[in-house]
């Protein structure tokens, strides 16, 4: 029996509406068992529901009878459409929280259509569901995140099925990959993110099951430690490391603000909120001159931007672009590149060259998950994403050249919204990590010397 239940029910009346896609109860939190929310009245041709807290169960009630079906996985979603005789029935949609574990975030989409009786030949099939449901508040469902140390050691972190902090690592010349568990309680639907300092210290941040800011860190010669920092966290926390040793962590608060924790070298942790209305995960970079830039999806699907110039204060604005997922950003030599999934499944791209202005466009590729970007020491940019066929899409740009794209294959978990994370090493090697369709830790890598891409799973269960 499923541990949670999201029910979508439909009832009917009479009016008219134009054909289009509409979101309802989008990002709503149903706080208790039996609570719900509903759309307005429309002529509907289909409906879709998903929840990051468990499988979604969709019920359609019509004058022709009831139908009911459920998805199998968290954030997978369920779509049901009208049969020909029911096309364009005047309806409203309601999602009800029947999850036994407490509050539940839900997301609904409906498709309107002209009234059936006004059509001589109504379409036999309703519109298809979205190719990739937009995630609620997290960039994936617990996929692995990697960080590289200056000595070539690679560490990857992920949420285990039991809610612990999983850890795989590889030390050059150490005999291959090792696997273990670290202290810390990681919330469902979140992924840990880490930074590595030059002295070998590794800091890992994650949302706890109580929506706190979890922090586990490794001190060379002393081992691993963990604590919970101040802050009310509703997304994955994303850290950056400044050249002076300061760590900044950004996240969406439970009130939809831009949360910010920071720790100066040799100091203590501080916390505050920045201006901005945040709908997804904030991603940040620090430029070589000390400027910090933070990017995020706004509630209206725009690209929000906060920035801090060293010695000054924080500013806030928005950039062109229509954003359907979470942004990924890289920077080098005063150039900033931001990538994101568009509402039509394209690969959106904004860029900034120091001393100039922001540009915006799109790149080749069909994107079903969130893109993740890395930048190599020679300035080459690589962008990875899950395609609609659950393979690994790859776009890259070499300085002085043009953008190119390819498909690296693979069998990724289709419920992943951003299951690919990569790291570019100083020697030119690229490693990407993701969750396979069977729940194992996937690993693909590109070695120097023209050997091309290779892949093999690692120990660990996500």
ABEGO torsion letter per residue (X at the ends): XBABBBBBBBBBBBBBBBBBBBBBGBGBBBABBGBBBBBBBBBBABBBBBBAAEBBBBBBBBAAEBBBBBBABBGAEBBBBBBAAABGBBBBBBBBBABAAEBBBBBBBBBBBBBAAABABBBABBBBBBABBBBAABABAGBBBBBBBAAGBBBBBBBBAAGBBBBBBBBBGAGEBBBBBBBEBBBBGBBBBBBBBAAGBBBBBBBBAAGBBBBBBBBBGAEBBBBBBBEBBABBBBBBBBAAGBBBBBBBBAAGBBBBBBBBBGBBBBBBBBBEBBABBBBBBBBAAGBBBBBBBBAAGBBBBBBBBBGBBBBBBBBBEBBABBBBBBBBGGBBBBBBBBAAGBBBBBBBBBGBBBBBBBBBEBBABBBBBBBBAAGBBBBBBBBAAGBBBBBBBBBGBBBBBBBAEEBBBAABABABBBBBBAAGBBBBBBBBAAGBBBBBBBBBGGAEBBBBBBBEBX
